């Protein structure tokens, strides 16, 4: 719980993702047509939060190691950010693939 508290206090992107989770998770439970869809719509949102916490941990360790610039430190931070981006893309793709047929019935 201390890790979640620290991430909440330090990372504005994590707070934004939590706010989105609070809005989208109930929506996913409502819009999912069956338990599998509901699980997928909510679990990809949780995955985004998990990856954001791990990215924040990587950044904290790199920043703690030293303030001077190092190629490998920059690479580690960039890779962590890329993981967050990929988890965001994964969530969007999941939501679109599950919800598109429901909203595109008339076409």
Secondary structure as UniProt FT lines:
FT   HELIX           2..10
FT   HELIX           12..31
FT   HELIX           35..65
FT   HELIX           71..103
//
